[in-house]
Amino acid sequence: MLILKKKVERDHITMKNLFNLFLIMLLVSMPILSLAANFSETCEDGSGEPGSGFGIGFGIVLEFGLYRNSCPEAESIVYSWVETAVLQDPRMAASLLRLHFHDCFVNASPLILYFGCDASVLLDDTEGLVGEKTAPPNLNSLRGFEVIDSIKANLESVCPETVSCADILAMAARDSVVVSGGPSWDVEVGRIDGRTASKQAATTSLPSPNSTVPTLISIFQKLGLSQTDMVALSGGHTLGKAKCTSFTARLQPLQTGQPANHGDNLEFLESLQQLCSTVDTSVAITQLDLVTPSTFDNQYYVNLLSGEGLLPSDQALAVQNPGTREIVETYAADQSVFFEDFKNAMVKMGGLTGGSEGEVRKNCRAIN
C-alpha cells in the first residue's frame, strides 16, 4: 500500500509539472501567435500590402484615417510644415526620415511588451532621465527637432492632445520622401508617446555605419523585418549627408597601402580621402548620393554597383552577401520595385509599437 501511495503521489506531481509546463508554453506562445496573425493579416491577398490594424507590438492597433473626425487637418498640417522645411533645407528630408527610423528601432521587439515607434527619441534629457539624443549614434547627428516642434504646436492649437508625436514622426517621414520625389503611402496612426527613453538602448540597438551584412540582417530580423526590408530601408540613404568619421573604414586601403576591397572604386575613394584630409574630419560632411543628392530615387543602388557607396555598411550590401547583392541589382534596374518594397518596409517598421502604457504629449520634448 505504501509503494502504491508513493507511486500515486509521483504520478500526481508529474501531472502537475506537465500542467504547469503547458501553461508556461501557452503564455509564451500567445504573443508569437498574435505576431503571426498580424503579419498574416497584411498579406491575405498575397500582395504584401498592409491592412488596417497592422502592428507588430501589442496593446496598440494602428488604423488608417484615425484622425479623420478627431483632427481632420492633421495630415495636411504635417505635410505643409515638411514641404516648407525641405524647400528651405533639402537635407531636412533625410533628417526627418532618419528621426522616424531611429525612434522605431530603439526599445522595439515584436515578442515583448515594449515600445518602438513611441517618440522617445524626441525627449530632452532631464535630471531623472538620460534619453536617446545624447547616445553616440544620435549625438550631433540627428536633426529636425524644431520642425517636429512646429508641427506639434500647430496641431495642439487646432486639436489639442489628439495627435501623438510618434504619429507626427511617421507622417513627416512619409512626407519627406514625397516632397523629394519619392513614393507616397497611407500611414497607419494611433501610436502613443512613451514616458521614458534610454540612452543605453539607443547605443546598442541602432545599426552602425560599419555594420556587416550578417549584423544588419540579425538586427532587422529581431524586429520582424526581412532581408528585403533591410535593403529597401537602406535606400533611404539616397538622401542626406554623412561625416568623414562615419566612413573612414572605406578609406583604409588607401591609407594603409593594402589591396582594395572587392567592389571598391579607387577614384571615388581618392576623392573622399582628399575631402577628409583637407578639413576637420569631425565636421566635414559629404552627400550620401553624389549624383542626385536631393532626390528620392534608386540612384543609391546604382552607386553601390559601381563601388560608390559612401558608408561601409552600404557598400557591404553589394559585395558581402549574394542575397543582398541580388536585391541591390533589382532595385538599380527597376525603381518601381524599390519604391514598392520601400513603402511596404516603412509600414512594417512603423508598426513596431508596444504596450498601451503611454500618452499623447502636449510637448514632444517632455512627458506631460
Buried (B, 14 or more C-beta within 10 A) or exposed (E): EEEEEEEEEEEEEEEEEEEEEEEEEEEEEEBEEBBEEBBEBBEEEEEBBBBBBBBBBBBBBBBBEBBEEEBEBBBEBBBBBBBBBBEEEBBBBBBBBBBBBBBBBBBBBBBEEBBBBBBBBBBBBEEEBBBBBBBEBBEEBBBBBEBBBBBBEBBBEEBEEBBBBBBBBBBBBBBBBBBBBBBEBBBBBBBBBBBBBBBEBBBEBBBBBBBBBEBBBEBBEBBBBBBBBBBBBBBBBBBBBBBBBBBBBBBBBBEEEEEEBEBBBEEBBEBBBEBBEEEEBEEBBBBBBBBBBBBBBBBBBBBBBEBBBBBBBBBBBBBBBEBBBEBBBBBBEEBEBBBBBBBBBBBBBBBBBBBEEBBBBBBBBEBE
